[in-house]
Amino acid sequence: MLGTASDTATMGLEQINTAIASKGGQKVLINYTVPASKSEIVISGDTFPGTYYVQGDTYARSDVDGSDQFFQFIIPKAKMTSENTITLEAEGDPAVFNMNLTVLRPEDGDMMKLVQYDLT
């Protein structure tokens, strides 16, 4: 049976599936951690203002039915300007992040791409 974190800490996937099935249609919340890796990008005086490849994910929400459409935006060649602002709050509130970029024309002429993808 699923119980406290210590009960499930050593359970394998098959044991967790069996425990969920034994709950008979009840909702079950499983919390797990996965190892993460990190990398750091430093923009210093000797590399600023170089050109950078910029990629990010966003979504657009429909006014009609409230559904989300997910997009990845790709800017193959951009130059950072010096008017960037990051405001951080000690309470953990969401932060406003302004990053001003000048989008440059790469050799192939495609200055920005929006790639739609589906998470279902």
Rosetta blueprint (number, residue, H / E / L):
1 M L
2 L L
3 G L
4 T L
5 A H
6 S H
7 D H
8 T H
9 A L
10 T L
11 M L
12 G L
13 L H
14 E H
15 Q H
16 I H
17 N H
18 T H
19 A H
20 I H
21 A H
22 S L
23 K L
24 G L
25 G L
26 Q L
27 K L
28 V L
29 L L
30 I L
31 N L
32 Y L
33 T L
34 V L
35 P L
36 A L
37 S L
38 K L
39 S L
40 E L
41 I L
42 V L
43 I L
44 S L
45 G L
46 D L
47 T L
48 F L
49 P L
50 G L
51 T E
52 Y E
53 Y E
54 V E
55 Q E
56 G E
57 D E
58 T E
59 Y E
60 A E
61 R E
62 S L
63 D L
64 V L
65 D L
66 G L
67 S L
68 D E
69 Q E
70 F E
71 F E
72 Q E
73 F E
74 I E
75 I E
76 P E
77 K E
78 A E
79 K E
80 M E
81 T L
82 S L
83 E L
84 N L
85 T E
86 I E
87 T L
88 L L
89 E L
90 A L
91 E L
92 G L
93 D L
94 P L
95 A L
96 V L
97 F E
98 N E
99 M L
100 N L
101 L E
102 T E
103 V E
104 L L
105 R L
106 P L
107 E L
108 D L
109 G L
110 D L
111 M L
112 M L
113 K E
114 L E
115 V E
116 Q E
117 Y E
118 D L
119 L L
120 T L
